[in-house]
């Protein structure tokens, strides 16, 4: 582990006749149901918002319309008829991006769209029912909480929050307001993970033992070293608003603006960007997502890929991370992520009796050798829909109408966020991190409480 990146702190019976043979024909679990600077930490008084009927149009606003935000603008507009939605407003701290998104919504008879620089002005609009939040990670919590308190349903990009205390702030706000919150890990609307959850919950593979998965990339010039656009100037971007809760005195930097995922004050790097894409579905697939009991994570930054992009500082965050999570049930989950090697682990969940191999649009069940007389092998294919944001957005809209919890709802999301937060603490503190669900505290194995990473908690936060 690299200390330069850390913030140091000192015989089976035969039951074949009882196994369902027609599992292939069984119904798959439905993956789809069907910025002047704001004062950070100042929430609005709760507002219930309007009741939305099955045939009512949902009016949507967007806060943060950079790359991922525009992906949502395009997708939701393209599927507006099917989802019975209207795009009404966009907001960004960049004048250029606000104008670009507004023009995109309005073109081809898309209707009038308002543009804002202050997200609170967007939230004041009583006709907006739901808000898609695709900002930098350190703004996710404030906008989501203020939005729910203003009566809006929220789709917030992953990770749900920058730090764990913020994650619980969102969790508490969802429970208080009853609003529908979907976290943007679209794999959770892929049917194969729901089929795996069905099989795990049924006991088909026995008690869960070990899960694994990965999200790997190989970016020779450094992951997230996006091109610097000429319009990105201090005149265009409200830098103070963009920084929000970040306490470091970082002057305007187009590099920070475009490549923020490289730097700890704004992001946990791979743990914040790529890990959630695997953690959410892998934890969903257990059928009973748990808070972690213990997380150990290691990270390295020895390739120094940023040196291949002249003019950019080297990243704070690792280029390779691997985390092992132990849950109260005894189940363990191993996930790794890289920006310097693209060969990954096969997605699987191992039980005592059988193993699930998950990939493409299929789930394959293979019995363990001692249990071949008790468990039939099986394959579940053509599981749709797949991993596309349009299905995840559709699930959010349908849950707003039905009141049901979405595929990446708050109860799953807070557990995933806890794993992510403990993994970052483990890697940066060089310690195994234990979590107490009741007290929401993190300790070492010796029982010493670890300070939560948070804004200004150390020089790199």
C-alpha positions in Angstrom: 0.0 0.0 0.0 1.2 3.5 -0.8 1.6 5.6 2.3 1.8 8.8 0.1 -1.9 8.4 -0.6 -3.0 7.8 2.9 -4.2 9.8 5.9 -2.3 7.7 8.5 -3.8 6.8 11.9 -1.7 5.3 14.7 -23.5 -36.8 3.7 -26.4 -34.9 2.1 -29.8 -36.4 1.7 -31.5 -36.6 -1.7 -34.0 -33.8 -2.1 -34.2 -33.9 -6.0 -37.9 -34.6 -5.9 -38.4 -31.4 -4.0 -36.5 -29.2 -6.4 -38.6 -27.3 -8.9 -37.8 -28.6 -12.4 -39.6 -25.9 -14.3 -37.6 -23.0 -13.0 -36.7 -21.8 -16.6 -40.3 -21.0 -17.2 -40.8 -19.2 -13.9 -41.5 -15.5 -14.0 -38.4 -13.3 -13.7 -38.6 -10.6 -11.0 -39.6 -7.4 -12.9 -36.5 -5.2 -13.4 -38.7 -2.3 -14.3 -42.1 -1.6 -12.6 -44.1 -2.2 -16.2 -26.3 28.2 -7.8 -24.9 33.0 -6.5 -23.6 30.5 -4.0 -26.2 28.6 -1.9 -25.7 28.3 1.8 -24.5 24.7 2.2 -26.4 22.8 4.9 -29.5 25.0 4.7 -32.5 22.8 4.0 -35.9 23.9 3.1 -39.0 23.1 5.2 -40.6 19.8 4.1 -43.3 20.0 1.4 -45.3 17.1 0.3 -45.6 17.9 -3.4 -48.6 16.8 -5.5 -50.1 13.4 -5.8 -49.3 11.9 -9.2 -51.9 9.6 -10.8 -51.3 6.8 -13.2 -52.2 9.0 -16.2 -50.7 12.2 -15.0 -47.6 13.6 -16.7 -44.5 13.9 -14.5 -42.7 17.2 -14.8 -38.9 16.8 -14.6 -36.1 19.2 -13.8 -32.3 18.6 -14.2 -29.6 19.9 -11.9 -26.1 19.3 -13.3 -26.1 19.0 -17.1 -22.5 18.0 -17.9 -21.8 14.7 -19.6 -23.9 12.4 -17.5 -26.6 15.0 -16.9 -27.0 15.4 -20.7 -27.2 11.7 -21.1 -30.3 11.8 -18.9 -31.7 14.8 -20.7 -31.4 13.0 -24.0 -32.7 9.7 -22.7 -35.7 11.1 -20.8 -36.6 13.3 -23.8 -36.4 10.4 -26.2 -38.7 8.4 -24.0 -40.9 11.2 -22.8 -44.0 9.8 -24.5 -43.7 6.3 -23.2 -43.0 7.5 -19.7 -45.6 10.4 -19.8 -43.1 13.0 -18.7 -42.4 16.7 -19.6 -38.9 18.2 -19.4 -39.3 21.7 -17.9 -36.1 23.1 -16.4 -32.3 22.7 -16.3 -29.7 24.1 -13.9 -25.9 24.3 -13.9 -23.2 26.5 -12.5 -21.9 26.8 -16.1 -23.7 29.3 -18.3 -22.6 27.4 -21.4 -23.9 24.1 -20.2 -27.2 25.6 -19.0 -27.8 27.2 -22.4 -26.8 24.0 -24.2 -29.1 21.8 -22.2 -32.0 24.3 -22.5 -31.6 24.4 -26.3 -31.5 20.6 -26.5 -34.8 20.3 -24.5 -36.5 22.9 -26.7 -35.4 21.8 -30.1 -37.7 19.7 -32.4 -40.8 21.1 -30.6 -39.7 19.9 -27.2 -41.5 22.8 -25.6 -40.3 25.7 -23.4 -37.6 25.0 -20.9 -36.3 27.3 -18.1 -32.6 27.6 -17.3 -31.2 28.3 -13.9 -27.8 28.8 -12.2 -29.1 28.3 -8.7 -30.7 25.0 -8.0 -32.9 26.4 -5.3 -34.7 28.5 -7.9 -35.5 25.3 -9.8 -36.8 23.7 -6.6 -39.1 26.6 -6.0 -41.1 25.8 -9.1 -44.3 24.1 -7.8 -45.0 22.4 -11.2 -41.8 20.3 -11.1 -42.4 16.9 -9.6 -39.1 15.2 -10.0 -35.4 16.2 -10.2 -32.5 14.4 -11.8 -29.3 15.2 -10.0 -26.1 14.7 -12.0 -23.7 17.1 -10.3 -20.3 16.5 -8.9 -20.4 14.1 -6.0 -20.0 16.7 -3.3 -23.3 18.3 -4.2 -25.4 15.2 -4.3 -26.6 15.3 -0.7 -27.6 19.0 -0.4 -29.6 19.0 -3.6 -31.2 15.7 -3.0 -32.2 16.6 0.6 -33.4 20.1 -0.4 -35.3 18.6 -3.3 -37.2 16.1 -1.2 -38.0 18.7 1.4 -39.4 20.8 -1.4 -41.7 17.9 -2.4 -39.6 16.5 -5.3 -38.8 12.9 -6.1 -35.1 12.4 -6.8 -32.9 10.5 -9.2 -29.4 11.0 -7.9 -26.3 9.8 -9.7 -24.0 7.3 -8.0 -22.4 7.5 -5.6 -25.4 8.6 -3.6 -23.1 10.9 -1.5 -19.5 11.9 -1.1 -19.2 10.9 2.6 -21.0 8.5 4.9 -22.6 11.1 7.2 -24.2 12.6 4.0 -25.5 9.2 3.0 -27.4 8.9 6.2 -28.7 12.5 5.8 -30.2 11.4 2.5 -31.5 8.2 4.1 -33.2 10.1 6.9 -34.7 12.6 4.5 -36.3 9.8 2.4 -37.8 8.2 5.5 -39.1 11.6 6.7 -40.6 12.8 3.4 -41.6 9.5 1.8 -40.3 10.7 -1.6 -39.1 8.2 -4.2 -35.3 8.3 -4.5 -33.5 6.3 -7.2 -29.7 6.0 -7.3 -28.2 6.0 -10.7 -26.7 2.5 -10.8 -28.6 1.3 -13.8 -27.4 -2.3 -13.4 -30.0 -2.6 -10.7 -32.7 -2.5 -13.5 -31.1 -5.4 -15.3 -33.3 -8.4 -15.0 -30.4 -10.9 -14.4 -29.7 -9.5 -11.0 -33.3 -9.8 -10.0 -33.3 -13.4 -11.1 -30.2 -14.1 -9.0 -31.9 -12.4 -6.0 -34.9 -14.7 -6.5 -32.7 -17.8 -6.5 -30.8 -16.6 -3.5 -33.9 -15.8 -1.5 -35.5 -19.2 -2.3 -32.5 -21.0 -0.8 -31.8 -22.7 -4.1 -28.0 -22.3 -3.7 -27.9 -22.7 0.0 -26.4 -20.3 2.5 -24.4 -17.6 0.8 -20.6 -17.9 1.1 -18.8 -15.6 -1.3 -19.6 -13.2 -4.1 -17.2 -11.5 -6.5 -17.2 -8.9 -9.3 -15.2 -6.1 -10.8 -15.4 -3.0 -13.0 -12.1 -2.7 -14.9 -10.7 -0.2 -17.5 -7.4 0.5 -19.0 -6.8 4.2 -19.7 -3.2 4.7 -20.9 -3.4 8.5 -20.6 -5.1 8.4 -17.2 -8.8 7.7 -16.5 -11.0 10.8 -16.3 -8.5 13.1 -18.1 -11.2 14.5 -20.2 -10.4 17.2 -22.7 -10.5 20.8 -21.4 -13.1 22.8 -23.3 -12.4 26.4 -24.3 -15.7 27.7 -22.9 -14.7 26.6 -19.4 -13.5 29.9 -17.9 -13.9 31.7 -14.5 -16.4 34.0 -16.3 -18.6 31.1 -17.4 -18.4 28.9 -14.2 -19.6 30.0 -10.8 -16.6 28.4 -9.1 -17.6 29.2 -5.5 -20.9 27.5 -6.1 -19.3 24.5 -7.9 -17.0 24.0 -4.9 -19.9 24.1 -2.5 -18.9 22.3 0.8 -15.3 21.7 -0.2 -13.2 23.6 2.4 -9.9 23.5 0.5 -8.9 26.9 -0.9 -8.6 25.6 -4.5 -8.7 28.4 -7.0 -10.5 28.1 -10.3 -9.1 25.3 -12.3 -10.5 23.9 -15.5 -8.5 20.7 -14.7 -10.4 20.3 -11.4 -13.7 21.2 -13.2 -13.4 18.5 -15.9 -11.2 15.9 -14.1 -12.6 16.2 -10.6 -12.9 12.4 -10.1 -9.1 12.3 -9.7 -9.0 14.4 -6.6 -10.1 13.4 -3.1 -11.8 16.7 -2.1 -14.4 15.9 -4.8 -14.5 12.2 -5.2 -13.4 8.8 -4.0 -12.1 7.9 -7.4 -12.7 4.3 -8.5 -14.6 3.7 -5.3 -17.0 6.5 -6.1 -17.3 6.1 -9.9 -16.9 2.5 -10.9 -17.4 0.5 -7.7 -21.1 1.4 -7.4 -21.8 -0.1 -10.8 -20.9 -3.5 -9.4 -21.7 -3.1 -5.7 -25.4 -2.1 -6.2 -26.3 -5.1 -8.4 -24.2 -7.6 -6.5 -25.7 -6.6 -3.2 -29.2 -6.6 -4.7 -28.6 -10.1 -6.1 -28.3 -11.6 -2.6 -32.0 -11.0 -2.1 -31.3 -9.6 1.4 -28.8 -6.7 1.2 -27.0 -6.1 4.6 -25.0 -3.4 6.1 -21.3 -4.4 6.2 -19.7 -5.7 9.4 -16.1 -5.3 8.2 -14.4 -3.8 5.2 -10.8 -4.1 4.2 -9.5 -2.2 1.1 -6.2 -1.8 -0.6 -5.2 0.6 -3.3 -2.2 1.3 -5.5 -1.0 4.1 -7.8 2.2 2.7 -9.3 1.5 3.0 -13.1 1.4 6.9 -12.9 -0.8 7.0 -16.0 -1.4 10.8 -15.6 2.2 11.4 -16.8 0.9 10.5 -20.3 -1.4 13.6 -20.3 0.8 16.8 -20.2 -0.4 19.6 -18.0 -2.5 17.6 -15.6 -1.5 17.0 -12.0 -1.2 13.4 -10.8 -4.3 12.0 -9.2 -4.8 11.7 -5.5 -6.9 8.5 -5.8 -5.6 5.0 -6.6 -5.4 3.5 -10.1 -6.3 0.1 -8.7 -8.4 -0.9 -5.7 -9.6 -4.1 -4.2 -12.1 -4.5 -1.3 -13.3 -7.4 0.7 -16.5 -6.9 2.7 -17.8 -9.2 5.4 -21.5 -9.1 6.3 -23.2 -10.1 9.5 -24.6 -13.3 8.0 -21.0 -14.4 7.2 -21.3 -13.7 3.5 -18.2 -12.1 2.0 -18.1 -10.0 -1.2 -14.9 -9.3 -3.1 -14.9 -6.4 -5.6 -12.0 -4.8 -7.5 -11.7 -1.9 -9.9 -8.9 -0.6 -12.1 -8.1 2.2 -14.5 -4.9 0.5 -15.7 -6.0 -3.0 -16.6 -9.3 -4.1 -18.2 -9.3 -7.9 -17.3 -11.9 -8.4 -14.6 -13.4 -11.1 -12.4 -16.4 -13.1 -13.4 -19.6 -12.0 -11.7 -20.7 -14.8 -9.4 -22.4 -15.6 -6.1 -21.3 -18.8 -4.4 -23.6 -20.7 -2.0 -22.9 -23.8 0.0 -25.0 -25.9 -2.4 -24.5 -24.1 -5.7 -23.0 -21.2 -7.6 -24.6 -18.5 -9.7 -22.7 -17.3 -12.8 -24.1 -14.0 -13.9 -23.4 -12.3 -17.2 -24.9 -11.0 -20.4 -28.6 -11.6 -20.2 -28.4 -15.0 -18.4 -27.9 -16.6 -15.0 -26.4 -20.1 -14.8 -26.8 -22.2 -11.7 -24.3 -25.0 -11.1 -24.5 -27.3 -8.1 -21.4 -27.8 -5.9 -20.0 -31.3 -6.3 -21.2 -32.6 -2.9 -24.8 -31.5 -3.7 -25.2 -32.7 -7.3 -27.9 -35.2 -6.1 -29.8 -32.4 -4.4 -29.7 -29.5 -6.8 -30.4 -29.5 -10.5 -28.2 -27.4 -12.8 -30.2 -24.8 -14.6 -29.8 -21.8 -17.0 -32.0 -18.8 -17.2 -31.6 -17.0 -20.5 -33.0 -14.0 -22.4 -33.5 -12.0 -19.2 -34.6 -8.5 -20.1 -34.5 -5.6 -19.8 -30.7 -5.1 -19.7 -28.4 -2.4 -18.3 -29.5 0.9 -20.0 -30.4 4.1 -18.2 -33.7 4.3 -20.0 -35.0 1.3 -18.1 -33.7 2.7 -14.8 -35.4 6.0 -15.5 -38.6 4.2 -16.4 -38.5 2.3 -13.2 -38.1 5.6 -11.3 -41.1 7.1 -13.0 -43.3 4.1 -12.5 -42.4 4.0 -8.8 -43.3 7.7 -8.5 -46.7 6.8 -9.7 -47.2 3.5 -7.8 -45.4 4.5 -4.5 -43.3 1.3 -4.7 -39.6 1.3 -4.0 -37.4 1.5 -7.1 -34.7 -0.9 -8.0 -31.9 1.2 -6.5 -33.9 2.6 -3.7 -32.7 4.0 -0.4 -32.6 0.8 1.6 -30.2 -0.8 -0.9 -28.4 2.5 -1.6 -27.5 3.3 2.1 -26.0 -0.2 2.5 -23.9 0.2 -0.7 -22.8 3.7 0.4 -21.7 2.3 3.7 -19.5 -0.3 2.0 -18.0 2.4 -0.3 -17.3 4.8 2.6 -15.7 2.1 4.8 -13.6 1.0 1.8 -12.3 4.5 1.3 -11.6 4.8 5.1 -9.8 1.5 5.1 -7.6 2.3 2.1 -6.7 5.9 3.4 -6.3 5.0 7.1 -4.6 1.7 6.3 -7.0 -0.1 8.7 -9.7 -2.7 8.7 -13.0 -0.8 9.3 -15.9 -2.3 11.4 -19.4 -0.8 11.2 -22.1 -0.7 13.9 -25.5 -0.3 12.2 -27.2 0.9 15.4 -24.7 3.6 16.3 -23.5 4.4 12.7 -20.0 4.4 14.0 -16.8 3.0 12.5 -14.1 1.3 14.6 -10.9 -0.6 14.3 -10.8 -4.3 15.1 -9.4 -3.2 18.5 -12.5 -1.1 19.2 -11.0 2.3 18.6 -13.5 4.7 16.9 -12.2 6.0 13.6 -13.1 9.6 12.7 -15.4 9.8 9.7 -14.0 11.2 6.5 -15.8 14.4 5.8 -15.2 17.9 4.4 -12.0 19.3 6.0 -11.4 16.2 8.1 -7.8 16.0 6.7 -5.7 17.9 4.1 -7.1 15.8 1.2 -10.8 16.0 2.1 
